[in-house]
């Protein structure tokens, strides 16, 4: 496969899970124990877990 030129593309890999959604996911799945969170971002899942 031939490589394509970048064409001045700027990546936006910073997509955060909204805190309200993180809270709903934590409430539904009720995770427990220890967690490894290598992609913490703004920490919305960690905030939801502390509630």
N, CA, C and O atoms as a GROMACS GRO file, in nm:
protein
  204
    1UNK      N    1   0.084  -0.117   0.000
    1UNK     CA    2   0.000   0.000   0.000
    1UNK      C    3   0.089   0.124   0.000
    1UNK      O    4   0.186   0.131   0.075
    2UNK      N    5   0.056   0.216  -0.081
    2UNK     CA    6   0.132   0.340  -0.093
    2UNK      C    7   0.095   0.436   0.019
    2UNK      O    8  -0.023   0.450   0.052
    3UNK      N    9   0.195   0.502   0.079
    3UNK     CA   10   0.163   0.595   0.188
    3UNK      C   11   0.108   0.726   0.132
    3UNK      O   12   0.149   0.772   0.025
    4UNK      N   13   0.016   0.783   0.205
    4UNK     CA   14  -0.047   0.909   0.166
    4UNK      C   15   0.023   1.026   0.234
    4UNK      O   16   0.070   1.011   0.347
    5UNK      N   17   0.032   1.140   0.169
    5UNK     CA   18   0.088   1.257   0.235
    5UNK      C   19  -0.005   1.302   0.349
    5UNK      O   20  -0.124   1.274   0.346
    6UNK      N   21   0.050   1.370   0.446
    6UNK     CA   22  -0.024   1.412   0.564
    6UNK      C   23  -0.135   1.512   0.531
    6UNK      O   24  -0.239   1.512   0.597
    7UNK      N   25  -0.116   1.593   0.434
    7UNK     CA   26  -0.213   1.695   0.393
    7UNK      C   27  -0.253   1.788   0.507
    7UNK      O   28  -0.369   1.829   0.517
    8UNK      N   29  -0.156   1.821   0.594
    8UNK     CA   30  -0.177   1.914   0.704
    8UNK      C   31  -0.286   1.870   0.802
    8UNK      O   32  -0.351   1.953   0.865
    9UNK      N   33  -0.306   1.739   0.815
    9UNK     CA   34  -0.405   1.684   0.907
    9UNK      C   35  -0.354   1.695   1.050
    9UNK      O   36  -0.240   1.659   1.079
   10UNK      N   37  -0.438   1.744   1.138
   10UNK     CA   38  -0.406   1.752   1.281
   10UNK      C   39  -0.497   1.655   1.356
   10UNK      O   40  -0.619   1.670   1.352
   11UNK      N   41  -0.438   1.558   1.423
   11UNK     CA   42  -0.515   1.459   1.495
   11UNK      C   43  -0.573   1.516   1.623
   11UNK      O   44  -0.510   1.599   1.689
   12UNK      N   45  -0.694   1.473   1.657
   12UNK     CA   46  -0.757   1.513   1.783
   12UNK      C   47  -0.790   1.385   1.859
   12UNK      O   48  -0.904   1.338   1.856
   13UNK      N   49  -0.691   1.330   1.928
   13UNK     CA   50  -0.710   1.206   2.002
   13UNK      C   51  -0.760   1.232   2.144
   13UNK      O   52  -0.776   1.137   2.221
   14UNK      N   53  -0.785   1.355   2.178
   14UNK     CA   54  -0.827   1.390   2.314
   14UNK      C   55  -0.979   1.391   2.321
   14UNK      O   56  -1.041   1.498   2.317
   15UNK      N   57  -1.039   1.274   2.331
   15UNK     CA   58  -1.184   1.260   2.340
   15UNK      C   59  -1.214   1.208   2.480
   15UNK      O   60  -1.179   1.094   2.512
   16UNK      N   61  -1.278   1.287   2.562
   16UNK     CA   62  -1.304   1.252   2.701
   16UNK      C   63  -1.446   1.197   2.717
   16UNK      O   64  -1.539   1.244   2.652
   17UNK      N   65  -1.461   1.097   2.804
   17UNK     CA   66  -1.594   1.048   2.841
   17UNK      C   67  -1.656   1.152   2.934
   17UNK      O   68  -1.596   1.189   3.036
   18UNK      N   69  -1.777   1.200   2.901
   18UNK     CA   70  -1.841   1.298   2.989
   18UNK      C   71  -1.864   1.238   3.129
   18UNK      O   72  -1.891   1.119   3.142
   19UNK      N   73  -1.853   1.321   3.231
   19UNK     CA   74  -1.866   1.276   3.369
   19UNK      C   75  -2.002   1.209   3.392
   19UNK      O   76  -2.009   1.107   3.461
   20UNK      N   77  -2.109   1.264   3.337
   20UNK     CA   78  -2.242   1.206   3.356
   20UNK      C   79  -2.249   1.064   3.301
   20UNK      O   80  -2.310   0.976   3.363
   21UNK      N   81  -2.187   1.041   3.185
   21UNK     CA   82  -2.186   0.906   3.127
   21UNK      C   83  -2.098   0.812   3.209
   21UNK      O   84  -2.135   0.697   3.230
   22UNK      N   85  -1.985   0.860   3.255
   22UNK     CA   86  -1.897   0.778   3.340
   22UNK      C   87  -1.971   0.736   3.466
   22UNK      O   88  -1.959   0.621   3.509
   23UNK      N   89  -2.048   0.826   3.526
   23UNK     CA   90  -2.126   0.794   3.646
   23UNK      C   91  -2.230   0.686   3.617
   23UNK      O   92  -2.249   0.594   3.697
   24UNK      N   93  -2.297   0.697   3.502
   24UNK     CA   94  -2.398   0.597   3.465
   24UNK      C   95  -2.334   0.460   3.441
   24UNK      O   96  -2.390   0.358   3.481
   25UNK      N   97  -2.220   0.458   3.376
   25UNK     CA   98  -2.150   0.331   3.350
   25UNK      C   99  -2.104   0.266   3.480
   25UNK      O  100  -2.118   0.145   3.497
   26UNK      N  101  -2.051   0.345   3.571
   26UNK     CA  102  -2.006   0.293   3.699
   26UNK      C  103  -2.125   0.241   3.779
   26UNK      O  104  -2.116   0.135   3.842
   27UNK      N  105  -2.236   0.313   3.778
   27UNK     CA  106  -2.355   0.270   3.851
   27UNK      C  107  -2.410   0.139   3.793
   27UNK      O  108  -2.456   0.053   3.868
   28UNK      N  109  -2.404   0.125   3.663
   28UNK     CA  110  -2.457   0.004   3.598
   28UNK      C  111  -2.369  -0.118   3.622
   28UNK      O  112  -2.418  -0.224   3.662
   29UNK      N  113  -2.240  -0.104   3.599
   29UNK     CA  114  -2.148  -0.219   3.608
   29UNK      C  115  -2.096  -0.245   3.749
   29UNK      O  116  -2.050  -0.355   3.778
   30UNK      N  117  -2.102  -0.145   3.836
   30UNK     CA  118  -2.057  -0.155   3.975
   30UNK      C  119  -1.920  -0.224   3.988
   30UNK      O  120  -1.909  -0.326   4.055
   31UNK      N  121  -1.818  -0.168   3.926
   31UNK     CA  122  -1.684  -0.228   3.936
   31UNK      C  123  -1.630  -0.218   4.078
   31UNK      O  124  -1.665  -0.128   4.154
   32UNK      N  125  -1.544  -0.312   4.113
   32UNK     CA  126  -1.484  -0.310   4.246
   32UNK      C  127  -1.341  -0.362   4.236
   32UNK      O  128  -1.301  -0.419   4.134
   33UNK      N  129  -1.265  -0.342   4.342
   33UNK     CA  130  -1.126  -0.387   4.344
   33UNK      C  131  -1.030  -0.279   4.302
   33UNK      O  132  -1.060  -0.160   4.314
   34UNK      N  133  -0.916  -0.320   4.255
   34UNK     CA  134  -0.812  -0.226   4.211
   34UNK      C  135  -0.825  -0.199   4.062
   34UNK      O  136  -0.871  -0.284   3.986
   35UNK      N  137  -0.785  -0.078   4.023
   35UNK     CA  138  -0.797  -0.036   3.884
   35UNK      C  139  -0.666   0.019   3.834
   35UNK      O  140  -0.593   0.087   3.907
   36UNK      N  141  -0.636  -0.009   3.711
   36UNK     CA  142  -0.523   0.053   3.642
   36UNK      C  143  -0.584   0.142   3.535
   36UNK      O  144  -0.652   0.093   3.445
   37UNK      N  145  -0.560   0.270   3.543
   37UNK     CA  146  -0.618   0.366   3.449
   37UNK      C  147  -0.507   0.442   3.380
   37UNK      O  148  -0.474   0.554   3.420
   38UNK      N  149  -0.446   0.384   3.276
   38UNK     CA  150  -0.333   0.448   3.209
   38UNK      C  151  -0.372   0.567   3.120
   38UNK      O  152  -0.286   0.645   3.080
   39UNK      N  153  -0.500   0.580   3.090
   39UNK     CA  154  -0.545   0.689   3.003
   39UNK      C  155  -0.645   0.776   3.078
   39UNK      O  156  -0.759   0.793   3.035
   40UNK      N  157  -0.604   0.830   3.189
   40UNK     CA  158  -0.692   0.900   3.282
   40UNK      C  159  -0.757   1.025   3.224
   40UNK      O  160  -0.872   1.054   3.256
   41UNK      N  161  -0.688   1.098   3.141
   41UNK     CA  162  -0.744   1.221   3.086
   41UNK      C  163  -0.782   1.317   3.197
   41UNK      O  164  -0.698   1.352   3.280
   42UNK      N  165  -0.907   1.361   3.199
   42UNK     CA  166  -0.955   1.452   3.303
   42UNK      C  167  -0.995   1.377   3.430
   42UNK      O  168  -1.028   1.440   3.530
   43UNK      N  169  -0.992   1.246   3.427
   43UNK     CA  170  -1.021   1.167   3.546
   43UNK      C  171  -1.169   1.146   3.573
   43UNK      O  172  -1.207   1.124   3.688
   44UNK      N  173  -1.253   1.154   3.471
   44UNK     CA  174  -1.397   1.143   3.494
   44UNK      C  175  -1.438   1.006   3.549
   44UNK      O  176  -1.528   0.999   3.633
   45UNK      N  177  -1.375   0.898   3.504
   45UNK     CA  178  -1.407   0.767   3.559
   45UNK      C  179  -1.359   0.757   3.704
   45UNK      O  180  -1.428   0.698   3.788
   46UNK      N  181  -1.245   0.812   3.733
   46UNK     CA  182  -1.196   0.810   3.871
   46UNK      C  183  -1.288   0.891   3.962
   46UNK      O  184  -1.314   0.852   4.076
   47UNK      N  185  -1.336   1.003   3.914
   47UNK     CA  186  -1.431   1.083   3.992
   47UNK      C  187  -1.560   1.004   4.016
   47UNK      O  188  -1.615   1.007   4.126
   48UNK      N  189  -1.608   0.935   3.915
   48UNK     CA  190  -1.731   0.857   3.926
   48UNK      C  191  -1.712   0.740   4.022
   48UNK      O  192  -1.805   0.704   4.093
   49UNK      N  193  -1.594   0.681   4.025
   49UNK     CA  194  -1.568   0.568   4.113
   49UNK      C  195  -1.560   0.611   4.258
   49UNK      O  196  -1.589   0.531   4.348
   50UNK      N  197  -1.523   0.732   4.283
   50UNK     CA  198  -1.508   0.781   4.421
   50UNK      C  199  -1.641   0.816   4.485
   50UNK      O  200  -1.646   0.839   4.606
   51UNK      N  201  -1.747   0.820   4.409
   51UNK     CA  202  -1.878   0.860   4.464
   51UNK      C  203  -1.944   0.746   4.538
   51UNK      O  204  -2.054   0.762   4.590
   0.00000   0.00000   0.00000
